[in-house]
Amino acid sequence: MMAVRALKTSGVTLAEEDPRSADGVALFDEMSVFVMQTYPEDEENGIVPTSTEELAEHGVLVIARVDGEAAGSGALMAHDPVDGLAALEVKRMLVRP
């Protein structure tokens, strides 16, 4: 969908990665547990996180690594236009402690 170039500074790298990768899935699972513990009403209201396949098909996942270890992630997906303007939605934003 989008081209994201890899960035590296002071042991930290940011790069587009496959959301179906082991690190992508692990980060998503951690985020899902955190969200459901913090906002249990989301599950009661039928709010379902974006699937990995949907993200792989319609978005881009960027994983932050510190000295090679996955430390966080953020994703962007196309969104319906807002007030006639193209829009993106931030998904799966997580930073490990």
C-alpha positions as CSV (number, residue, x, y, z in Angstrom):
1,M,0.0,0.0,0.0
2,M,2.6,2.5,1.1
3,A,6.4,2.6,0.9
4,V,8.1,3.1,4.2
5,R,11.8,3.4,4.2
6,A,13.8,1.9,7.0
7,L,15.2,4.4,9.5
8,K,18.0,3.8,12.0
9,T,19.4,6.0,14.8
10,S,21.1,5.2,18.1
11,G,20.3,1.5,18.0
12,V,16.6,2.1,17.1
13,T,15.3,1.0,13.7
14,L,11.8,1.6,12.2
15,A,10.8,-0.5,9.2
16,E,7.8,-1.8,7.4
17,E,7.3,-5.4,8.2
18,D,4.7,-8.1,7.5
19,P,2.0,-8.1,10.1
20,R,1.9,-11.9,9.9
21,S,5.5,-12.2,11.1
22,A,6.2,-13.6,14.5
23,D,7.0,-10.2,16.0
24,G,4.0,-8.6,14.3
25,V,1.6,-11.2,15.7
26,A,3.3,-11.1,19.2
27,L,3.0,-7.3,19.4
28,F,-0.7,-7.4,18.2
29,D,-1.5,-10.1,20.8
30,E,0.1,-8.0,23.6
31,M,-1.9,-5.0,22.4
32,S,-5.1,-6.9,22.3
33,V,-4.6,-8.2,25.9
34,F,-3.8,-4.7,27.1
35,V,-6.9,-3.2,25.4
36,M,-9.3,-5.8,26.7
37,Q,-7.9,-5.5,30.2
38,T,-8.0,-1.7,30.1
39,Y,-11.3,-1.2,28.1
40,P,-13.4,-4.3,28.7
41,E,-16.5,-2.4,27.4
42,D,-14.9,-2.6,23.9
43,E,-15.6,-6.3,23.7
44,E,-19.1,-5.8,25.1
45,N,-19.8,-3.2,22.5
46,G,-18.6,-5.5,19.7
47,I,-15.4,-3.6,18.9
48,V,-13.1,-6.0,17.2
49,P,-9.5,-5.3,16.4
50,T,-8.4,-5.2,12.8
51,S,-7.4,-8.7,11.6
52,T,-3.8,-9.4,10.6
53,E,-5.0,-10.4,7.1
54,E,-7.0,-7.2,6.7
55,L,-3.9,-5.2,7.8
56,A,-1.6,-7.1,5.4
57,E,-4.0,-6.5,2.5
58,H,-5.0,-2.8,3.2
59,G,-2.4,-1.3,5.4
60,V,1.2,-1.0,6.5
61,L,2.8,-2.1,9.8
62,V,5.9,-0.4,11.1
63,I,7.9,-2.2,13.8
64,A,10.3,-0.3,16.0
65,R,13.3,-2.3,17.1
66,V,15.9,-1.5,19.8
67,D,19.2,-3.3,19.1
68,G,17.3,-5.7,16.9
69,E,14.5,-6.6,19.4
70,A,10.9,-5.6,18.7
71,A,10.0,-2.7,21.0
72,G,6.8,-1.4,19.5
73,S,4.6,-1.1,16.5
74,G,2.2,1.2,14.7
75,A,0.1,0.6,11.6
76,L,-1.8,2.7,9.1
77,M,-4.8,1.7,7.1
78,A,-6.8,3.6,4.5
79,H,-10.0,5.1,5.9
80,D,-13.1,6.3,4.3
81,P,-12.8,10.0,3.3
82,V,-13.4,12.5,6.0
83,D,-15.1,15.7,4.9
84,G,-14.1,14.8,1.3
85,L,-10.4,14.4,2.1
86,A,-8.4,11.2,2.0
87,A,-7.7,9.8,5.4
88,L,-5.6,7.2,7.2
89,E,-6.4,5.5,10.5
90,V,-3.7,4.6,13.1
91,K,-4.0,1.0,14.2
92,R,-2.0,-1.3,16.5
93,M,0.0,1.3,18.2
94,L,2.0,-0.2,21.0
95,V,5.3,0.5,22.8
96,R,6.7,-2.2,25.1
97,P,7.8,-0.9,28.5
